[in-house]
Structure formats: structure tokens, C-alpha cells
Amino acid sequence: MSMSTSSIESSTTRPVSCRPMKVFKGERTAFINSCAYFPDGRHIATGGYDKTVIIWDIESGMQDGMPLYHSASVEWIAISPNGRRIASGLGESGMVIWDALTREVVHKIEEANVELLAYSPDGRWIATVTMDESVIRLWDADTGRPGSEPLDCSDMMSVTCVAISPDGSRVAVGSPGSSFKVIDISTGESVLGPIFGHPYWVTSISYSPDGRLLVTASAYDSMRVWDSKTGVEVGNPMGHEGKVRYMSIAPDGRRIASTGDDITLRVWDLETRLQVGDSRRGYGPVAFSPDSRYLINGGDQINLFDTESFAIQGSSSPPTASNPPRQARAKSSSINSSLLDRRRAARNAIPDSESEDDDAESYYEDTGCLDAVCFGEYFRRRRHLQRR
């Protein structure tokens, strides 16, 4: 990976616009399941259904080097704190740890089912999760071998999301049973919860950078903020006009970014829990740059946004999840109706055999972004349900 010494501003102005300041172009051919910034702030990595992890140069907007090819769809990726390793979760095909500079495989772990993963803050171990199990597995990041005993989450239906505390002592998990809890990694004991804070399953969970707060997102339509020690909810909920799919907290702790089934990307003030400016069109994973000044959004394409554009555009007191505007409700209803029609079409387009990847990739290439989003979501859900 070539490291540029120039900053983003050296070749790119910081416009105030509803449009992304940059759209990345490369060999990506399918929906992006996961994205992450490198610590240098000049590169990102994405993983998707096309079985690749691609490293991108922020300044040029182009991919940096050849893709990292896998044997299965890349469900999730994580970058080590020092930026030297990329871990990719491949579902039933396990996990691969790559050297980010040489692009060579460091470890290949096939005995695990990995759909979600996260590096510890010190980079010494990796936590992995599969939605079919009620455990969190810990792996030595240097050797690729199992670390301590798996953390038991049997008091939850299964695990749908995972976050490690900034000090590396605790791990927070969400479940499809509308609950979340916190586990002490050294003892394996629950120290908080389960807390039933949503009416439907928890899709995403994150710690604030100082570790004081937990933010959870729900497949119902809301995001909620909690005291990470007491489990008491802090302030009012935030949310979308539909399921909240992805959520990320900025490294400076001031902003939250989220995307949902209403096909919008929204930015929120963590302290006031009010939406910052207007929504943008977006779907799929989100990640802030290390300095919190930029935001990338995956999905059907990779967009780079200037976070200042959200702060300047739009109203200062936008609606919360519990009080959406009438116009937004009507727009959401129209979008959901369109999505329903597209989901029906997607069901008919899914190949009879899940091994017919060429048919699936052709579907992505021949359809618009909403079709690709719905197909990707439906295909992954169907595959997950068949495993169960």
C-alpha cells in the first residue's frame, strides 16, 4: 500500500453540498457489506459480495493495488489499530487475516463461522461473531489461534452485533431478541443486561470514544443512547423512517452517522441527539475518518462526504424518530412501496442454486442500485435462514 504524504485538502476543496465530494471508482462489482478507514486517514478498505477486499486511495478516489480475493462473500472487515493487518469475515468460510502492505495472507482460519468481527484496541486479539451462535470467540491476532474461552451469550437468542470498549476490558453485544448486554472479557461474566431497549432486534452497537456511552440501533426504526455502566437510557431516541441498518460514532465523539431502509444517510449530534442538517441519499455501511472530518458510505457505491456539509445544510431542529415530519412519512411510504416491489422482483431473480455466483453477479451488473441493495439483503437473509 503506497502511503501518500499529502493531505486530502491538497487536491480537494471542502465544498458545502448535498452531493458527495467524491465517488470512488474501481473494480468493485457488488454490494459493499463493510468499510473501514486505515489509521493514516488516507486509505479505506471495503469488503463485499463479489468476494473481494479492496483498498482505496482517498486522494485519488481510485483503488490502490489489486483486490484481495476470497473464496466467499466478505461479510465484514476490520483493520488493526496500527493499520498493518486487515481481517475479513467470510461467514461459513471462516476468517482471513491479510498483511495490508504486502497483500499476502498471514492467517487463514477455516474452522470458524465469521460474520462480524472487531479488533481489540491494542490489536492483540480479534473478536468474532456468527449469527447462528450465542457466543463470542476470541482469537490471537498474531498467531491466528483461539485465545481465551468463548464468551457465553446463551441468555440471548443469538448475537447480531458486537463492539469492544475503548479500554479493551469489555465487549457489548446486541441480539435479535431486542436486547443488548455487556460482558467482562477477563471473567466472561455479564456486567450489564440483558437490557430490552428496543421493540425489535438490535442491528448495530457502538461505544463512544470515552467509553461512557453505548449507542444501539434497531431494526424497528430507532437509535438509543445508554450509560455504559448503569444501562440507563440517556435522552431521546434518534432514528429513520424504517429499519436502521448501519451506525458509526465519530472518533471525536461528537457525531453519529447512520443509514436505514429509507435509503438515507443521516448525521446526528451525540450530545443533543438531534439530526445535523439534511439527510443524504445513502444505504449500507458508514465509517468516519480518524480526524472525524470525513465520512464514507458504502452500499451500491462508495461516497465520500465532508461532515461540515451536514452541519451547514438544513434546519437546526430536525425531527426525531418519534416525531417524523408528515412530508418525510409520505416520502418514506413511497420508497417502502417501491422497495417492496423490487424485493418481489428480486425473489424471482435469485438463482435456484446459491453456488451460481455468476447469475448473482450478473444481477448486480444489470440492475439499478435499489435492486442491488434489495437483492443483496434478501440473498444474505435467505442464506442465513437456511443455515438456521
C-alpha positions, -999 to 999 in steps of 0.1 A, spaced: 0 0 0 16 32 -11 14 59 15 9 95 3 23 123 24 -1 150 11 -34 158 28 -68 154 13 -72 192 11 -41 194 -11 -61 183 -42 -97 186 -29 -116 216 -17 -141 213 11 -174 222 -6 -207 227 11 -230 204 -9 -257 177 -6 -237 157 -31 -207 135 -21 -174 153 -25 -160 122 -42 -174 89 -56 -148 61 -57 -144 41 -89 -126 7 -94 -132 -30 -99 -160 -34 -73 -189 -52 -89 -213 -59 -60 -229 -45 -29 -204 -34 -2 -211 -51 32 -184 -34 52 -160 -5 51 -133 9 73 -107 37 75 -70 30 79 -54 49 108 -34 71 83 -67 86 72 -56 84 35 -69 49 27 -100 29 32 -109 -7 27 -142 -22 16 -155 -58 15 -184 -71 -4 -205 -98 -21 -180 -100 -50 -156 -119 -27 -130 -91 -26 -115 -66 -2 -104 -35 -20 -80 -8 -6 -88 27 -19 -68 58 -20 -88 87 -6 -70 115 -25 -74 99 -60 -107 81 -53 -92 50 -71 -83 16 -57 -48 11 -45 -33 -21 -60 -51 -54 -68 -81 -66 -48 -77 -92 -21 -96 -122 -34 -115 -146 -12 -134 -179 -16 -167 -164 -4 -186 -132 1 -169 -108 25 -194 -102 53 -173 -79 75 -138 -64 77 -117 -48 104 -84 -30 103 -58 -34 131 -51 -3 151 -16 0 136 -30 -4 101 -8 -33 92 -35 -60 91 -69 -65 76 -92 -92 89 -121 -103 67 -150 -125 79 -164 -149 52 -194 -164 70 -192 -202 69 -158 -200 51 -141 -186 82 -117 -156 85 -86 -144 67 -60 -120 81 -40 -101 55 -8 -81 55 -20 -47 43 14 -38 28 24 -70 10 -13 -81 3 -3 -116 14 -24 -139 36 -10 -140 72 -35 -164 87 -65 -184 73 -89 -197 99 -115 -221 84 -129 -237 114 -148 -206 124 -181 -192 111 -174 -154 110 -200 -128 100 -189 -100 123 -155 -92 138 -136 -65 157 -100 -58 167 -92 -51 203 -79 -15 209 -43 -29 214 -46 -51 183 -36 -82 202 -68 -102 196 -99 -103 174 -135 -110 185 -157 -128 160 -194 -135 159 -217 -156 139 -255 -150 140 -261 -187 143 -244 -189 177 -247 -173 211 -210 -170 218 -182 -146 210 -149 -162 200 -116 -145 207 -85 -151 185 -49 -143 190 -42 -118 162 -5 -127 158 -9 -165 157 -44 -169 144 -52 -194 172 -81 -194 196 -74 -172 226 -94 -175 258 -126 -195 262 -156 -182 241 -178 -156 259 -212 -171 266 -242 -152 253 -267 -181 258 -291 -157 276 -297 -141 243 -313 -156 211 -280 -151 192 -256 -122 185 -263 -97 158 -236 -70 165 -205 -65 186 -184 -36 200 -153 -36 222 -149 -9 248 -121 16 242 -100 2 271 -104 -33 258 -119 -47 290 -155 -53 279 -175 -63 249 -210 -52 241 -234 -73 220 -269 -70 206 -294 -97 198 -324 -103 175 -345 -105 208 -344 -67 211 -318 -67 238 -281 -60 244 -257 -67 272 -220 -61 282 -195 -88 292 -163 -85 311 -137 -101 289 -113 -112 317 -140 -131 336 -166 -139 309 -193 -126 332 -221 -103 322 -217 -69 339 -248 -52 323 -280 -66 310 -295 -81 290 -314 -48 286 -345 -49 264 -343 -14 250 -359 -18 216 -392 -34 202 -372 -53 176 -337 -67 170 -306 -47 176 -287 -42 143 -257 -22 155 -239 -13 187 -210 11 194 -191 26 223 -184 64 225 -147 71 223 -145 78 261 -164 46 269 -191 63 289 -219 58 264 -233 29 243 -254 36 212 -277 9 198 -296 8 165 -327 -12 159 -345 -29 130 -376 -11 142 -365 25 133 -347 40 163 -313 45 178 -309 49 216 -281 61 238 -273 44 271 -250 49 301 -225 20 296 -221 15 334 -257 16 346 -277 8 314 -299 39 319 -311 55 287 -297 90 280 -320 115 263 -344 109 235 -342 83 207 -330 91 172 -339 72 140 -350 67 104 -383 62 86 -377 24 86 -351 -1 99 -317 14 109 -291 -9 93 -257 7 100 -243 31 125 -209 46 134 -197 71 160 -170 97 151 -137 93 168 -141 128 184 -173 116 200 -194 145 186 -213 128 157 -232 96 148 -238 85 112 -265 61 103 -282 46 73 -315 27 70 -343 13 49 -355 48 40 -324 50 18 -310 79 37 -276 87 53 -281 109 84 -257 125 108 -266 132 145 -253 152 174 -244 127 201 -249 152 229 -283 167 218 -294 136 198 -307 159 171 -301 154 134 -274 176 120 -287 192 88 -304 174 60 -303 138 51 -283 125 21 -292 96 -2 -274 65 12 -276 29 22 -250 4 35 -221 7 59 -207 40 72 -173 50 87 -157 83 99 -122 93 91 -98 92 121 -100 130 124 -138 129 122 -138 154 93 -149 129 66 -175 102 62 -176 73 38 -208 54 29 -207 20 11 -236 1 -4 -242 2 -41 -213 27 -45 -187 44 -23 -193 80 -15 -171 104 5 -188 132 24 -175 163 42 -191 162 76 -191 201 77 -216 200 48 -241 183 71 -236 209 98 -243 238 75 -271 225 54 -307 221 67 -326 230 98 -312 232 133 -341 213 150 -350 184 128 -374 156 138 -365 127 159 -376 91 153 -407 95 175 -419 126 156 -411 124 119 -425 152 96 -456 145 75 -436 151 43 -410 126 54 -436 100 62 -451 103 27 -418 101 11 -408 70 32 -441 53 23 -434 58 -14 -399 45 -10 -410 15 10 -437 7 -16 -410 8 -43 -387 -14 -22 -415 -39 -17 -420 -42 -55 -383 -46 -60 -379 -72 -33 -406 -93 -50 -387 -90 -83 -355 -99 -65 -370 -131 -51 -378 -142 -87 -343 -133 -98 -324 -153 -72 -308 -184 -88 -321 -218 -77 -286 -228 -66 -267 -205 -43 -235 -216 -59 -244 -199 -92 -224 -168 -84 -222 -157 -120 -260 -153 -121 -259 -133 -89 -231 -110 -101 -250 -105 -134 -280 -94 -114 -259 -67 -97 -244 -55 -130 -278 -54 -149 -299 -36 -122 -300 -2 -105 -288 5 -71 -320 -1 -52 -324 -35 -69 -289 -44 -60 -294 -34 -24 -326 -54 -21 -311 -84 -38 -281 -84 -16 -301 -80 16 -326 -107 6 -299 -131 -6 -279 -128 27 -310 -132 48 -322 -163 29 -288 -178 32 -288 -171 69 -322 -186 75 -313 -217 55 -283 -222 78 -305 -220 109 
